[in-house]
């Protein structure tokens, strides 16, 4: 009996111990590991050294370019030039068939001769007293109308030929011989090669106020090895109703012979009116999203362990750099590589830009 009591006591003590252990496990919180820190690279926002310049992209054009068209309708009898041909002042470039205009001129001349004779007859009859003065006045008015009609036809004949208005080059050809053309329909476009080249570039309203005529510009073309210098020759007084931008005409000083009308040039304009607002430069790849001048970037928090998504305002892109004019302070650290893989508040770990670990970041 004493042995049985001892065994029962041992069993009860063991059960009490097991219950105590299980209660301890229940009361102890279970620790779960947090998400791994995402490796990223960061860069400090620095003042942009060339923020005062104005960047613009425009199209090259000869200083004088004009379309040529006939004043009257007709059939093109000859068209002797094509795009790229060199032309000389007063050279005949195209002409209409003369059959119709010749017939109109004969008719107008015959009518003029008839009315002139009638006017002479009326004047003689008035001198003899056979007609009233009113008939003489009517005859003179009819004569003036007939003379005006003849002058119109004679003027139209002059415009059945297209002549070169200056020494230059044919820029485009819009019609062919044998084609019927309407009055004012462009047949050729010609340019004056003696007046030089201009770059026509749109300028934002926030920048046009800083420009004045005479400001220096450097223009880079794909067809030129080095930038071509120029000056702002003209600024429009009204913005384009479609784009809201102003047009700057940049006259090139010594354009190379390789340039052609219609080429695209990237201009760097150095305004004479300074800017007091400093801009910051960050890598363009740090931009997460962009819409016009608005963009978002991840800015590292003070603890350096996470980042916040912040909206900034851009001035322009300059190569691989983005110039920020609002939303950042100098010295703030911006997430560059790895920004596409994080969300605000995610744990971060700063690594070197060339780290193999960074290159192996998986896409979510």
Phi, psi and omega in degrees: 000315179299326181291319180296319178298319180298318181295317180297320180298316180298319181296318180296317178299319180296319179297317178300318180296318181297317178299319180296319180294316180297321177296323178296319177296323181292321182282341182276123180294143179271122180272126177251140180293139179283174179294147181292147178291137182271127180286132180219163169248149180230161177216148178278142174286122183243152175300137179281124184288332183246036184289341184284340181284159178245124179262136179209148178242129183218182181250139181279141178212151172293154184300323176235119175226135182211144172277147177247136180215160177278151179279333182241159176284156178170183179259128180290119180274323181212146177215102196264357184232159176231171180302132180099347180288142176277136182235157178242154182305132177073010176289135178285122183256326181202158179209155178265159172298133189270358187301310184292314183293329177293319179295318179297323181290320178296319179296316180294324180290319179297318179296321179295317179296319180296314182292327180293319179294320179296324178293320179294321180294317180296320179296321180292318179295324178293323180295327179274352177088017182270342180229161180278166181293334180298325179294323178295318179297319178297322180295318180294321178295319178296322179296318179295322178294318179294321178294320179295318179297319178294320180297322179297313180296320179296322177293319179299324179300324180298330183262019169271002173236141174255122180245150180294124181284344182197172172290130182184216185216149175279121182272325182201156178231124188251357184217174180227160177298139182091352181276141175273126182240149178270161177300134178082356179286123183300133177252318179223155169238128183235155179230150180271112181277354181270349185264354179090181182251149172232144173260123180262109187236134175284140181236134179293154183297330180288343182255335186295331180293341180271353184262148172224156177299131182106349179298140183285148178218146173243126186242128179254128176243150177295333182274357181243140181288326183232157177300147178257129181280153178199183180223149175289116183263334183201146175231129180292149182272349182226142180285152175295130184293338182272319186255340183077007181258160176259154181256131176251132177258114182255114179275125181278137184288301181226078183292139177291159183291346181283348183284146179225151177299135181101350178291154180262133179232145177257115185258138170247109185259134180256097185289147177277342177266119185285171178239139180262342181274117180280145178246156181250149180249132175225158177297138181297331182289350178283346181287124180277311177220151179214145176212098184067235181273355180263138180210164177236143178222159174267123180253127181293135178286171184298328181285348178072007184254350180206173183224157176244146178276126185229142177271135178232166177246129183263151172266311179187169172261136181228095185067235179268006182250148173246130180265120184257128180251354179199142175110347180231158173242149179300135179097343177294144183263131185248135176287129181252272179287131181099355182295332182286348186251005184241166173233161181303130179092349178297142176293136184237156174223120184281128180232173178288153185297327183263014183297133177296329179298323181290323181291342182260018179297124180283148174281140181289000000 
